[in-house]
Amino acid sequence: MKRVLLDVNVVLDVLLDRAPFADASSAVWAAIEQGEAEALLSVFDVAAVDGPVLNAALALKWTDFEDAVTAAGARRAKCDAIVTRNPHDFKGSPVRVLTPSEAVAWLAAPR
């Protein structure tokens, strides 16, 4: 089972039906619901943000601390990928970064 961390922009694209992003983000959400990625708490689990994650985020020395926390949290949660509309924000991420469109194809591929 593949583990993914969805950046909040992907979740909000679905919940707020934000065009033109909602279609690709909804497809990722559907793939998770269909069991193509690990899904806890019915659809999603929540990655921990604690002292070790915050220290790991600081160690990345990124200008955007929120993105650094996301990347560090994904690594700590042993995620296989981060799904985001802004892959350029995650340059140097310790976890693979995919756009929603890329994630749909990746989730459908055999492991």
N, C-alpha and C positions, 0 to 999 in steps of 0.2 A: 504494500500500500504506500502510495506517495504522500508525503506530508508537505503541505504548503501553508505559507503565511500570506493572507490577503492584506495588502495595504488598505488603509481605511478609504482611500479614494475609490477603490474597486467596490467595496461594500456599499458606499454611498451612491455610486453609479447605479446600482441595482435598486436600492431602496428609494432613491429619488427619481428614478427613470431618467437619468441625465443623458441626453443625446449629445453626441453620437456614440457615447461610450457604453451605454446600457446593454446593447446587444452582446458584445464580446464579454463584458463582465458577467452578464446573466448566464452565458454559456459556461463560464468557469464555475459559477455557483451551481449550475445544474450538474456539471461533471462531479462535483463534490457530493451532491445529494445522491447521485447514481453510484456512489462507491468507487469512483475512479481516483479518489484521494482519501486519505484518512479523515474521518469526520466524527467528532465527538460532540457532546451536548446537542445531539440531534443533527446539526449541520456543522457547527464550528466549536472548537475549543478556544481557549484564550491563552495566549503566550504570556508567561510570567514576566513582570517587570519588577525586579528586585535589585538589591545592592550589587550582586555580581553582574547582572545585565547592564546596569547603569555604569559600572566601572569598565566593562568591556566596550560600551558605547563611547565612553570618554577616550579609551585607548585607540579607537579608530581615528580620532582627531579630525572628524568631518565638521564642516561649517554648519550643517543642519543637524542639530542634536536629535531631533525627533526621528529623522531617517536613520541615524546611527543607532538609536534605541530599537527601532524596528529590525534592523539587520542583526544586532546583537541578540535580540529576543528570538529571532528566527533560528539563529545558530544554537542558542541554548535549548530551544524546543526541538532541536534535531530535525528541522525542516529541510526538505530537499530543494525548495525554491521559495522565493518571495514573488508574489504576483502584484504588479503595480503598473499604473499608466505612466509612471515617471522613472523608467529604468536608469536614466542618466543621473538621477539623484542618489543612486546606489552604486556608483563607480567604486570598485575596490571592495565590494561586499564579500563577506566570508561565506555567503550563501548565494547560489545561483539566482539570477534575477530574470523574470520573464514578464512580458506584457500579457494582458488577458488573452489576446489572440494566439500568442505563442503557447500560453499555458493550456489552452483547449487542445491543441494538437499534441502537446507533451503528455497531458493527462490521458489521452486516448491511446497513446503508444504503449506497448507492453514494456514492463520494467526491465 
